[in-house]
């Protein structure tokens, strides 16, 4: 490949002997642009590598790339003549180095066969430059020390995450930009008849909510000892063990061994008191052995540190997502999360409001559903009808506002031992941002530490 002198494009040649020049490769950039105007077919490969105009070190090259890509997306030919015309229309000809420079770019590339290789070089150098920029901002924030240390650490982690994550912007664009994808999803849903999100394990809930979806914050709330932790482990088991979705369960209340006991009790159908008390029968041991391979192979991460802050949970979840993938986070429970930092909120309501907002932002940032358990106040116990309502949520204002779904767990037999609904539980979907609300009845098999669909008992 013939290398074009960088000076001919109106900018200095690559520096030598200067170790502080940002990483870049002028020749690779020239080769990619020349290949794009030599063969339209290579543009698809370059786009698939997620190379963007911002990846080019030289502004002139970014200008040429954007013009060529615009022509390609419009289905028009991409060659020196059409790109020259497009640049002239935009008033960017001088910025791009002139018409003669475009022709030289093509003449310098004998074949477009290596375009993808050069595009990869451009992408890697751009990532290194972003890493340097992020590192500089992190160093500056460390020296300035403005705000709580945990907030600074979280911001630093987010900076690095932006460098390593896929840079395709799925959140911005014209309304019709991804309509094809939406139609495909609707066709799949019609043909399969199944929830598109992560299944909860409960047929009624999945029919109502179509599973758990990215960016959602789902609150499960009840009075103490009614089984919200058990319900959370049911969701975790359905997602990770039954359907293979990587799941992180943050328990600030139970130990790691307690969680393992509950999960094995539910999966192996072993009474929890026998499993924990060391009185398992031979049949229990056989069931335990049968269930063990599936449980231990599940992508379920247990974090039972009792004094987590929202920032720590977010940082841990982000690392898990980068390392192993992560589709679902469950936090048990909100009122036990530490506020963190040196600043003290004016009152508990403001503190919970800040944590609630942070958890919702975490769901959006990581692109996964986040389930948060919460306790209800004493409202249900003070009414003749013990069924909980949204206002029973402690510090309910912020929680109601931020949550996409609120599920209130109710068991009538917990209040009335003579109830005709012994062994039943209601999962009351009291808020559903994207659908209707309803109550789903299930069976409480608490001796096995689980709830089940009525039809499966």
MOPE-V747198 format. One record per backbone hydrogen bond with DSSP energy under -0.5 kcal/mol. NH is the residue of the N-H (numbers start at 1). CO is the residue of the C=O. If there is no record, write none. Layout:
[[NH CO] [NH CO]]
//
This chain:
[[2 108] [8 5] [9 6] [10 7] [11 6] [19 17] [21 18] [29 25] [30 26] [31 27] [32 28] [33 29] [34 30] [35 31] [36 32] [37 33] [38 34] [39 35] [42 39] [43 40] [44 40] [44 41] [45 41] [46 42] [47 43] [48 44] [49 45] [50 47] [51 46] [55 52] [56 53] [61 58] [62 58] [63 59] [64 60] [65 61] [66 62] [67 63] [68 64] [69 65] [70 66] [71 67] [72 68] [73 69] [74 70] [75 72] [76 71] [79 77] [83 79] [84 80] [85 81] [86 82] [87 83] [88 84] [89 85] [90 86] [91 87] [91 88] [92 87] [93 87] [96 92] [97 93] [97 94] [98 93] [102 98] [103 99] [104 100] [105 101] [106 102] [107 103] [108 104] [109 106] [110 108] [115 112] [118 114] [119 115] [120 116] [121 117] [122 118] [123 119] [124 120] [125 121] [126 122] [127 123] [128 124] [129 125] [130 126] [131 127] [132 128] [133 129] [134 130] [135 131] [136 132] [137 133] [138 134] [139 135] [140 136] [141 137] [142 138] [143 139] [144 140] [145 141] [147 145] [152 148] [153 149] [154 150] [155 151] [156 152] [157 153] [158 154] [159 155] [160 156] [161 157] [162 158] [163 159] [164 160] [165 161] [170 168] [177 174] [179 176] [182 178] [183 179] [184 180] [185 181] [186 182] [187 183] [188 184] [189 185] [190 186] [191 187] [192 188] [193 189] [197 210] [198 212] [203 201] [206 202] [207 203] [208 204] [209 205] [210 206] [212 198] [215 363] [215 368] [216 213] [218 216] [218 370] [219 217] [219 405] [220 372] [221 219] [221 407] [222 374] [226 223] [231 227] [232 228] [233 229] [234 230] [235 231] [236 232] [237 233] [238 234] [239 235] [240 236] [241 236] [241 237] [242 237] [243 238] [244 240] [245 239] [246 244] [247 299] [248 328] [249 301] [250 248] [250 330] [251 249] [251 303] [252 250] [252 332] [253 332] [259 255] [260 256] [261 257] [262 258] [263 259] [264 260] [265 261] [266 262] [267 263] [268 264] [269 265] [270 265] [272 447] [274 271] [275 271] [276 272] [277 273] [278 274] [279 274] [285 281] [286 282] [287 283] [288 284] [289 285] [290 286] [291 287] [292 288] [293 289] [295 291] [296 292] [297 293] [298 295] [300 298] [301 247] [301 299] [302 300] [303 249] [303 301] [304 302] [308 305] [310 338] [313 309] [314 310] [315 311] [316 312] [317 313] [318 314] [319 315] [320 316] [321 317] [322 318] [323 319] [324 320] [325 320] [325 321] [327 246] [328 246] [329 369] [330 248] [331 371] [332 250] [334 373] [336 333] [337 334] [338 308] [351 347] [352 348] [353 349] [354 350] [355 351] [356 352] [357 353] [358 354] [359 355] [360 356] [361 357] [362 358] [363 359] [364 360] [365 361] [366 362] [367 363] [368 363] [369 327] [370 216] [371 329] [372 218] [372 370] [373 331] [374 220] [376 222] [377 392] [380 377] [382 378] [382 379] [383 380] [386 384] [392 389] [393 390] [394 375] [396 393] [399 395] [400 396] [401 397] [402 398] [403 399] [404 217] [405 217] [406 431] [407 219] [408 406] [408 428] [409 221] [409 407] [410 426] [414 411] [415 412] [416 412] [419 416] [422 419] [424 421] [425 442] [426 410] [427 440] [428 408] [428 426] [429 427] [429 438] [430 406] [430 428] [431 406] [433 404] [435 432] [438 429] [440 427] [441 439] [442 425] [443 452] [444 423] [445 443] [445 450] [446 444] [448 445] [449 446] [450 445] [452 443] [454 441] [456 453] [457 454]]
//
